Amino acid sequence: MTVRAEPPLVLSVGGSVLMTGEGDADYLRALAELVRRIGTERTLVVTTGGGRVAREYIRLARTLGLTEIELDEIGIDVTRLHARLLAGLVGPPCPAHPPTNLAEAVRDAHRVSPVVLGGTEPGHTTDGVAALLAVRLRASCLVNATRVRGVYESDPARDPGARRIDRMEWGPFRRMVREAVGAGTAGQEFLFDALGAESLARARIPLRVVHGRDLANLERALRGEPFDGTRIDPEPR
């Protein structure tokens, strides 16, 4: 086992970032190189979302009458395909067959770096999985790579004038997430998984939200350098 002095990092890459239909091959090659580079310096675990591909399969399966659990499982299968693709591009020592549950992912992360995985079980988004891994691994930070440049006061896809919030503490951010869930808008990509937000806040682990296709900026966020996006930090003790 390689002993790394710095605490682990966790990166959650949204499916809407991985597969846009434009320049995906070049982006994935560059992302794999970034993951490989950071993963040789410190323990790095990456989760991959399902995005548009998962939503299309889920929409079809719902029309065909499959249960909600089955719909979740189909979405998880898509996230695992994305993980397999990225892991293959990263290459050894990244496991070619991504772990399928938290225990496997934690065990792999104690042995090798980087580790890439998709979803784990129904009811858990890949952002939520990333948050639980960050807590289990005692990570220094979770970086969320999304299709937008941070956290906004309203959904920037619907409101072109939405204002970005550059710095927040966990209390206000958790309230935003709870309000979105209460309004039936969970899953909006400008927010974060509710389970994940609660888990990270309790563990006092910072969250960084950045645009996933801006790889230079993503690298700065991973390295703890100044970046363009939103910082969510624990409240002072």
C-alpha positions in Angstrom: 0.0 0.0 0.0 1.3 3.5 -0.9 1.2 5.9 2.0 0.3 9.4 0.9 0.9 12.3 3.3 -2.1 14.5 2.2 -5.7 13.5 3.1 -7.8 12.1 0.3 -9.8 14.1 -2.3 -13.2 13.2 -3.7 -14.4 14.4 -7.1 -18.0 14.0 -8.3 -18.4 14.5 -12.1 -21.9 15.0 -13.3 -23.2 12.9 -16.2 -24.2 16.1 -18.0 -20.5 17.1 -18.0 -19.3 13.7 -19.2 -21.6 13.3 -22.2 -22.7 16.5 -23.9 -22.6 15.3 -27.5 -19.9 17.9 -28.3 -16.2 17.1 -28.0 -16.8 14.2 -25.6 -13.8 12.1 -26.7 -11.3 14.9 -26.3 -12.8 16.0 -23.0 -12.7 12.5 -21.6 -9.1 12.0 -22.6 -8.1 15.3 -20.9 -10.2 14.5 -17.8 -8.6 11.0 -17.6 -5.1 12.7 -17.7 -6.1 15.1 -14.9 -7.5 12.3 -12.8 -4.3 10.2 -13.4 -2.0 13.2 -12.5 -3.8 14.1 -9.3 -4.2 10.5 -8.4 -0.5 9.9 -8.4 0.1 12.7 -6.0 -2.6 11.9 -3.4 -5.5 9.5 -2.9 -8.3 10.5 -5.3 -11.8 8.9 -5.7 -14.0 9.9 -8.5 -17.7 9.3 -9.0 -19.4 9.6 -12.4 -23.1 10.5 -13.0 -25.6 9.3 -15.5 -26.8 12.6 -17.1 -28.8 12.7 -20.2 -28.2 9.1 -21.2 -29.6 7.8 -17.9 -32.6 10.2 -18.1 -33.5 8.9 -21.6 -33.4 5.2 -20.4 -35.4 6.1 -17.3 -38.0 8.0 -19.3 -38.4 5.0 -21.6 -38.5 2.5 -18.8 -41.1 4.6 -16.9 -43.3 4.6 -20.0 -43.0 0.8 -20.2 -44.2 0.6 -16.6 -41.1 -0.4 -14.7 -41.0 0.3 -10.9 -39.2 3.2 -9.4 -36.6 0.9 -7.9 -36.0 -0.6 -11.3 -35.7 2.9 -12.8 -33.0 3.7 -10.2 -31.2 0.6 -11.0 -31.2 1.4 -14.7 -29.7 4.9 -13.9 -27.1 3.2 -11.7 -26.1 0.9 -14.6 -25.5 4.0 -16.8 -23.3 5.6 -14.2 -21.3 2.5 -14.0 -20.8 2.4 -17.8 -19.5 6.0 -17.5 -17.2 4.9 -14.7 -15.9 1.9 -16.7 -15.2 4.2 -19.6 -13.2 6.8 -17.5 -11.4 4.1 -15.5 -10.3 2.4 -18.8 -8.9 5.8 -20.0 -7.1 6.4 -16.8 -5.5 3.0 -16.8 -3.6 1.2 -14.1 -3.4 1.3 -11.1 -7.0 2.6 -11.4 -9.2 -0.6 -11.1 -10.6 -1.4 -14.6 -13.7 -2.9 -13.0 -15.1 0.0 -10.7 -16.3 -0.9 -7.2 -20.1 -1.2 -6.9 -20.5 -0.3 -3.2 -19.1 2.1 -0.6 -17.1 -0.7 1.2 -15.4 -1.8 -2.0 -14.6 1.8 -2.9 -13.1 2.6 0.5 -11.0 -0.6 0.4 -9.7 0.2 -3.1 -8.9 3.7 -2.1 -6.7 2.5 0.8 -4.7 0.4 -1.7 -4.5 2.4 -5.0 -5.2 5.8 -6.5 -7.2 6.9 -8.4 -10.4 5.0 -8.0 -13.4 5.6 -10.2 -17.0 4.4 -9.6 -20.6 5.1 -10.5 -23.7 4.7 -8.4 -24.1 2.1 -5.6 -27.8 1.6 -4.7 -31.3 2.9 -5.4 -32.0 6.2 -3.7 -28.4 7.4 -3.7 -27.3 9.8 -6.4 -23.6 9.8 -7.4 -23.2 13.2 -5.6 -24.6 11.5 -2.5 -22.2 8.5 -3.0 -19.3 11.0 -3.3 -20.3 12.7 -0.1 -20.5 9.5 1.8 -17.1 8.4 0.5 -15.6 11.8 1.5 -16.9 11.2 5.0 -15.7 7.6 5.2 -12.3 8.5 3.8 -12.0 11.7 6.0 -11.3 13.6 2.8 -10.0 17.2 2.9 -12.6 18.3 0.3 -15.2 17.2 -2.2 -15.2 18.9 -5.6 -18.5 18.8 -7.5 -17.9 19.2 -11.3 -21.3 20.3 -12.8 -22.6 21.9 -16.0 -22.8 25.4 -14.3 -20.1 27.6 -12.7 -21.2 27.3 -9.1 -24.3 27.6 -6.9 -26.9 30.2 -7.9 -29.7 31.9 -6.1 -32.1 30.4 -8.7 -31.7 27.9 -11.5 -29.5 29.5 -14.2 -31.0 27.3 -16.9 -34.4 29.0 -16.3 -33.3 32.4 -15.1 -30.5 34.0 -17.2 -30.2 36.7 -14.6 -29.5 34.3 -11.7 -26.8 35.5 -9.4 -24.0 33.2 -8.4 -23.0 32.8 -4.8 -19.2 32.6 -4.5 -18.9 31.8 -0.8 -21.4 30.1 1.6 -21.4 28.3 4.9 -23.1 24.9 5.3 -26.1 26.2 7.2 -27.5 28.5 4.4 -26.6 25.9 1.7 -28.4 23.1 3.5 -31.5 25.3 3.7 -31.3 25.9 0.0 -31.1 22.2 -0.6 -34.1 21.5 1.7 -36.2 24.2 0.1 -35.5 22.7 -3.3 -36.5 19.3 -2.2 -39.6 20.6 -0.5 -40.6 22.4 -3.8 -40.2 19.1 -5.7 -37.2 20.3 -7.6 -34.6 17.9 -6.3 -32.3 16.9 -9.1 -31.7 20.4 -10.4 -28.1 20.4 -11.3 -27.3 23.8 -9.7 -27.8 22.3 -6.3 -26.5 19.2 -4.5 -27.8 15.9 -3.2 -29.7 16.4 0.1 -28.2 13.3 1.7 -24.8 14.4 0.6 -25.2 18.0 1.9 -26.2 16.7 5.4 -23.4 14.2 5.5 -20.7 16.7 4.5 -22.0 19.4 6.8 -22.0 17.1 9.8 -18.4 16.0 9.0 -17.3 19.6 8.4 -15.9 18.7 4.9 -15.7 21.6 2.5 -17.5 21.4 -0.9 -16.3 23.2 -4.1 -18.7 23.6 -7.1 -17.2 24.3 -10.5 -17.9 23.9 -14.2 -16.7 20.4 -15.1 -15.7 21.2 -18.6 -13.2 23.9 -17.5 -10.4 21.5 -16.7 -7.8 24.1 -15.8 -10.2 25.6 -13.3 -11.2 22.1 -12.0 -7.6 21.3 -11.4 -7.2 24.5 -9.3 -10.1 23.6 -7.2 -8.7 20.1 -6.6 -5.4 21.5 -5.6 -6.9 24.0 -3.2 -5.9 27.0 -5.3 -8.1 30.0 -6.1 -10.7 29.0 -8.6 -13.8 30.2 -10.3 -16.9 28.7 -8.7 -18.6 28.4 -5.3 -16.9 27.5 -1.9 -19.1 26.0 0.8 -17.3 25.8 4.1 -18.1 24.7 7.7 -19.2 27.4 10.1 -16.5 28.6 12.5 -16.6 26.6 15.7 
